[in-house]
Amino acid sequence: MKRILLWMALSLGLLACGGGNAKTQESNDADNTKDRIEVLYFHGKKRCATCMAIEQRTRETLEEQFADELKSGSLVFRVIDISQPENEALADKYEVTWSSLFVCRWKGGRETPENLTEFAFGSARKAPEAFKAGLAARIRELQK
């Protein structure tokens, strides 16, 4: 019963704040030739408490556990306001319509994005330590 209620709450949260999917992308852009991991947090103009927690917990995780990677550029964190016209193409690329969290691995100019939005909405606010541990574990797996 608890699982059903959790699933329903998560589904409602995703409907309220959106979600998105993405496909593997290839790029000819010179900026995308460097192998790295990008963490992309998309948000709209209006943000709920969970949306703000996702950004905060993501930032904390990266700064606490991946400071060296952030400094070297092998890990990049980007916060993208999709309500801004200059971010429309990026939102379209990842097919996001509201708050979403992606972890993207760039290797050999080829991007493999992973949508962590459902995980983020399910844990960033109610289970912040589980969120941090899960995000860090996923990044470490992609670093291999």
VOVEX-387122 format. One line per 8 residues: number of its first residue (from 1); their letters; for each residue x, y, z negated of N, C-alpha, C. Coordinates in nm, 2 decimals, decimal comma. Atoms other than C-alpha are relative to their C-alpha. Example, Ala and Ser with C-alpha at 12.3 -4.5 7.8 and 13.67 -1.06 7.14 Angstrom:
! VOVEX-387122
1 = as = 0,09 -0,12 0,00 1,23 -0,45 -0,78 0,09 0,12 0,00 ~ -0,09 -0,11 0,00 1,37 -0,11 -0,71 -0,08 0,11 -0,08
! end
This chain:
! VOVEX-387122
1 = mkrillwm = 0,08 -0,12 0,00 0,00 0,00 0,00 0,09 0,13 0,00 ~ -0,09 -0,12 0,01 0,28 0,24 -0,09 0,07 0,03 0,14 ~ -0,07 -0,01 -0,13 0,45 0,17 0,25 -0,10 0,07 0,10 ~ 0,10 -0,06 -0,09 0,12 0,25 0,43 -0,01 0,15 -0,02 ~ 0,02 -0,14 0,04 0,08 0,58 0,24 0,13 0,08 0,05 ~ -0,12 -0,07 -0,04 0,45 0,67 0,31 0,00 0,02 0,15 ~ 0,00 -0,01 -0,15 0,41 0,59 0,68 -0,10 0,11 0,04 ~ 0,10 -0,10 -0,04 0,09 0,80 0,70 0,05 0,14 -0,03
9 = alslglla = -0,05 -0,14 0,03 0,25 1,10 0,52 0,11 0,04 0,10 ~ -0,11 -0,03 -0,10 0,56 1,07 0,75 -0,06 0,04 0,13 ~ 0,06 -0,03 -0,13 0,34 1,06 1,06 -0,06 0,13 0,00 ~ 0,06 -0,13 0,00 0,15 1,36 0,95 0,10 0,11 0,00 ~ -0,11 -0,10 0,00 0,47 1,55 0,88 0,06 0,02 0,14 ~ -0,06 -0,01 -0,13 0,60 1,47 1,22 -0,10 0,07 0,10 ~ 0,10 -0,07 -0,08 0,27 1,58 1,38 0,00 0,15 -0,03 ~ 0,00 -0,14 0,04 0,28 1,90 1,19 0,12 0,08 0,04
17 = cgggnakt = -0,13 -0,07 -0,03 0,64 1,99 1,26 0,06 -0,05 0,13 ~ -0,05 0,05 -0,13 0,69 1,80 1,59 0,11 -0,10 -0,01 ~ -0,10 0,10 -0,01 0,95 1,56 1,70 0,05 0,01 0,14 ~ -0,04 0,00 -0,14 1,13 1,47 2,01 0,08 -0,12 0,03 ~ -0,08 0,11 -0,05 1,31 1,22 2,22 0,10 0,05 0,09 ~ -0,11 -0,05 -0,09 1,62 1,24 2,43 0,05 -0,12 0,07 ~ -0,06 0,11 -0,08 1,79 1,04 2,70 0,15 0,02 0,00 ~ -0,14 -0,02 -0,02 2,15 0,98 2,76 0,03 0,10 0,11
25 = qesndadn = -0,03 -0,11 -0,10 2,30 1,28 2,94 0,14 -0,01 0,04 ~ -0,14 -0,02 -0,05 2,60 1,32 3,16 0,02 0,15 0,02 ~ -0,03 -0,14 -0,02 2,77 1,65 3,19 0,12 0,02 0,08 ~ -0,11 -0,04 -0,07 3,00 1,81 3,43 0,06 0,13 -0,06 ~ -0,04 -0,12 0,07 3,04 2,11 3,20 0,14 -0,02 -0,07 ~ -0,13 0,01 0,06 3,40 2,17 3,09 0,00 0,00 -0,15 ~ 0,01 0,00 0,14 3,29 2,24 2,74 -0,04 -0,14 -0,06 ~ 0,05 0,13 0,04 3,15 1,89 2,72 0,10 -0,12 0,03
33 = tkdrievl = -0,10 0,11 -0,03 3,47 1,70 2,81 0,07 -0,04 -0,13 ~ -0,07 0,03 0,12 3,60 1,70 2,45 -0,09 -0,11 -0,08 ~ 0,07 0,10 0,08 3,50 1,38 2,26 -0,02 0,06 -0,14 ~ 0,04 -0,06 0,13 3,31 1,48 1,94 -0,14 -0,06 -0,03 ~ 0,13 0,03 0,05 3,00 1,43 1,74 -0,07 0,14 -0,03 ~ 0,07 -0,12 0,02 2,74 1,70 1,74 -0,13 -0,03 -0,08 ~ 0,12 0,01 0,07 2,47 1,74 1,48 -0,09 0,12 0,03 ~ 0,09 -0,11 -0,04 2,18 1,95 1,61 -0,12 0,00 -0,08
41 = yfhgkkrc = 0,12 -0,02 0,08 1,91 2,08 1,39 -0,08 0,11 0,08 ~ 0,09 -0,09 -0,07 1,62 2,24 1,59 -0,11 0,04 -0,09 ~ 0,11 -0,04 0,08 1,36 2,45 1,43 -0,07 0,11 0,07 ~ 0,08 -0,11 -0,06 1,08 2,69 1,52 0,00 0,12 -0,09 ~ 0,01 -0,12 0,08 0,99 3,03 1,39 -0,05 -0,02 -0,14 ~ 0,06 0,03 0,13 0,77 2,90 1,11 0,05 -0,14 -0,04 ~ -0,07 0,13 0,05 0,93 2,63 0,89 -0,07 -0,03 -0,13 ~ 0,05 0,05 0,12 0,78 2,42 0,62 0,12 -0,03 -0,10
49 = atcmaieq = -0,11 0,03 0,10 0,97 2,32 0,30 0,08 -0,12 0,04 ~ -0,08 0,12 -0,05 1,07 1,99 0,45 0,10 0,04 0,11 ~ -0,09 -0,05 -0,11 1,21 2,16 0,76 0,12 0,07 -0,06 ~ -0,11 -0,07 0,06 1,42 2,39 0,55 0,09 -0,09 -0,08 ~ -0,09 0,09 0,08 1,54 2,10 0,33 0,09 -0,08 0,10 ~ -0,08 0,08 -0,10 1,65 1,91 0,65 0,13 0,08 0,03 ~ -0,12 -0,08 -0,03 1,88 2,20 0,74 0,10 0,01 -0,12 ~ -0,09 -0,01 0,11 2,01 2,25 0,39 0,07 -0,12 -0,04
57 = rtretlee = -0,07 0,12 0,03 2,08 1,89 0,32 0,10 -0,05 0,11 ~ -0,09 0,03 -0,11 2,24 1,84 0,66 0,13 0,09 -0,02 ~ -0,12 -0,09 0,02 2,47 2,14 0,60 0,08 -0,04 -0,12 ~ -0,07 0,05 0,12 2,56 2,02 0,25 0,08 -0,13 0,03 ~ -0,07 0,13 -0,04 2,64 1,67 0,38 0,13 0,03 0,08 ~ -0,11 -0,02 -0,09 2,86 1,80 0,65 0,12 0,08 -0,07 ~ -0,11 -0,08 0,07 3,05 2,06 0,44 0,06 -0,08 -0,11 ~ -0,06 0,08 0,11 3,10 1,81 0,15 0,08 -0,12 0,05
65 = qfadelks = -0,06 0,13 -0,04 3,19 1,50 0,34 0,08 0,01 0,13 ~ -0,06 -0,01 -0,13 3,32 1,62 0,68 0,07 0,13 0,03 ~ -0,06 -0,13 -0,01 3,50 1,95 0,62 0,11 0,00 0,10 ~ -0,11 0,00 -0,09 3,81 1,85 0,81 -0,04 -0,02 0,14 ~ 0,06 0,02 -0,14 3,61 1,73 1,11 -0,06 0,12 0,05 ~ 0,06 -0,13 -0,04 3,42 2,05 1,12 0,10 0,10 0,04 ~ -0,11 -0,09 -0,03 3,74 2,25 1,11 0,07 -0,03 0,13 ~ -0,07 0,04 -0,13 3,90 2,05 1,39 -0,08 0,00 0,12
73 = gslvfrvi = 0,09 0,00 -0,12 3,59 2,06 1,61 -0,04 -0,14 0,04 ~ 0,04 0,13 -0,04 3,56 1,68 1,62 -0,14 -0,03 -0,05 ~ 0,14 0,00 0,05 3,22 1,74 1,44 -0,05 0,14 0,01 ~ 0,06 -0,14 -0,03 3,00 2,03 1,54 -0,14 0,00 -0,06 ~ 0,13 -0,02 0,06 2,69 2,15 1,35 -0,06 0,12 0,07 ~ 0,06 -0,11 -0,07 2,45 2,36 1,55 -0,15 0,01 -0,05 ~ 0,14 -0,03 0,04 2,12 2,52 1,42 -0,06 0,08 0,11 ~ 0,05 -0,05 -0,12 1,90 2,60 1,71 -0,15 0,04 -0,02
81 = disqpene = 0,13 -0,05 0,02 1,59 2,82 1,68 -0,07 -0,01 0,14 ~ 0,06 0,03 -0,14 1,37 2,69 1,97 -0,10 0,11 0,03 ~ 0,09 -0,11 -0,03 1,14 3,00 1,94 0,08 0,11 0,08 ~ -0,08 -0,10 -0,07 1,43 3,20 2,10 0,01 -0,03 0,14 ~ 0,00 0,03 -0,15 1,41 3,23 2,48 0,14 -0,06 0,04 ~ -0,13 0,05 -0,04 1,79 3,16 2,51 0,02 -0,15 -0,04 ~ -0,01 0,14 0,04 1,73 2,82 2,35 -0,10 -0,09 0,06 ~ 0,10 0,08 -0,07 1,45 2,70 2,57 0,05 -0,11 0,08
89 = aladkyev = -0,06 0,11 -0,09 1,67 2,50 2,81 0,05 -0,11 -0,09 ~ -0,05 0,10 0,09 1,83 2,32 2,52 -0,11 -0,08 -0,07 ~ 0,12 0,07 0,05 1,49 2,24 2,36 -0,06 -0,09 0,11 ~ 0,05 0,08 -0,11 1,38 2,11 2,70 0,09 -0,12 0,02 ~ -0,09 0,11 -0,02 1,69 1,90 2,73 -0,02 -0,12 -0,09 ~ 0,02 0,10 0,10 1,62 1,72 2,41 -0,15 -0,04 -0,02 ~ 0,15 0,02 0,00 1,24 1,73 2,46 -0,05 0,02 -0,14 ~ 0,05 -0,03 0,13 1,18 1,89 2,12 -0,10 0,11 0,01
97 = twsslfvc = 0,10 -0,10 0,00 0,88 2,10 2,04 -0,01 0,07 -0,14 ~ -0,01 -0,06 0,13 0,95 2,17 1,67 0,12 -0,05 -0,07 ~ -0,12 0,04 0,08 1,19 2,08 1,39 0,04 -0,14 0,03 ~ -0,06 0,13 -0,04 1,41 1,79 1,49 0,15 -0,01 -0,04 ~ -0,14 0,02 0,04 1,74 1,64 1,39 0,06 -0,10 0,09 ~ -0,07 0,09 -0,09 1,98 1,48 1,64 0,14 -0,01 -0,04 ~ -0,14 0,02 0,01 2,32 1,33 1,61 0,04 -0,05 0,14 ~ -0,03 0,03 -0,14 2,49 1,32 1,95 0,15 -0,04 0,01
105 = rwkggret = -0,14 0,04 -0,02 2,81 1,14 2,04 0,04 0,03 0,14 ~ -0,06 -0,04 -0,13 3,02 1,29 2,32 0,12 -0,08 0,02 ~ -0,12 0,08 -0,02 3,27 1,05 2,47 0,02 0,00 0,16 ~ -0,03 0,00 -0,14 3,43 1,09 2,81 -0,10 0,08 0,09 ~ 0,09 -0,09 -0,07 3,19 1,37 2,91 -0,14 -0,05 0,00 ~ 0,13 0,06 0,00 2,89 1,15 2,84 -0,06 0,01 -0,14 ~ 0,07 -0,02 0,12 2,64 1,22 2,57 -0,10 -0,11 -0,03 ~ 0,10 0,09 0,04 2,45 0,97 2,37 -0,07 0,06 -0,12
113 = penltefa = 0,07 -0,06 0,11 2,19 1,14 2,15 -0,08 -0,10 -0,08 ~ 0,08 0,08 0,08 2,02 0,98 1,86 -0,09 0,09 -0,08 ~ 0,10 -0,08 0,07 1,70 1,12 1,72 -0,02 -0,05 -0,15 ~ 0,02 0,03 0,14 1,70 1,12 1,34 -0,11 0,07 -0,07 ~ 0,11 -0,08 0,06 1,39 1,33 1,29 -0,09 -0,08 -0,09 ~ 0,09 0,07 0,09 1,17 1,06 1,14 0,07 -0,03 -0,13 ~ -0,08 0,02 0,13 1,45 0,97 0,89 0,01 0,12 -0,08 ~ -0,01 -0,12 0,07 1,50 1,33 0,81 -0,12 0,05 -0,07
121 = fgsarkap = 0,12 -0,04 0,06 1,14 1,41 0,75 -0,04 -0,10 -0,12 ~ 0,03 0,10 0,11 1,11 1,09 0,53 0,08 0,02 -0,12 ~ -0,09 0,00 0,12 1,40 1,17 0,30 0,06 0,13 -0,04 ~ -0,08 -0,12 0,03 1,55 1,52 0,32 -0,05 0,07 -0,13 ~ 0,06 -0,07 0,12 1,31 1,67 0,06 -0,02 -0,09 -0,12 ~ 0,04 0,08 0,12 1,19 1,38 -0,15 0,11 -0,09 -0,05 ~ -0,11 0,09 0,04 1,51 1,17 -0,15 0,13 0,06 0,06 ~ -0,11 -0,07 -0,06 1,80 1,41 -0,08 0,13 -0,08 0,00
129 = eafkagla = -0,13 0,08 0,00 2,08 1,17 -0,19 -0,01 -0,11 0,10 ~ 0,02 0,10 -0,10 1,94 0,90 0,03 0,02 0,06 0,14 ~ -0,02 -0,07 -0,13 1,93 1,15 0,32 0,14 0,02 0,03 ~ -0,15 -0,03 -0,01 2,29 1,26 0,26 0,08 -0,13 0,03 ~ -0,07 0,13 -0,02 2,41 0,90 0,24 -0,03 -0,06 0,14 ~ 0,04 0,06 -0,13 2,22 0,79 0,55 0,06 0,08 0,11 ~ -0,06 -0,09 -0,11 2,34 1,09 0,76 0,15 -0,03 0,01 ~ -0,15 0,02 0,00 2,70 1,04 0,65 0,03 -0,13 0,06
137 = arirelqk = -0,03 0,14 -0,05 2,69 0,67 0,72 -0,02 0,00 0,15 ~ 0,02 0,00 -0,15 2,55 0,73 1,07 0,11 0,07 0,07 ~ -0,11 -0,07 -0,06 2,82 0,99 1,15 0,12 -0,08 -0,01 ~ -0,12 0,08 0,01 3,09 0,76 1,02 0,00 -0,12 0,10 ~ 0,01 0,11 -0,10 2,96 0,48 1,24 0,03 0,05 0,14 ~ -0,02 -0,06 -0,13 2,97 0,71 1,54 0,15 0,04 0,02 ~ -0,14 -0,04 -0,01 3,33 0,81 1,46 0,09 -0,12 0,04 ~ -0,08 0,12 -0,03 3,45 0,45 1,52 0,02 -0,02 0,14
! end
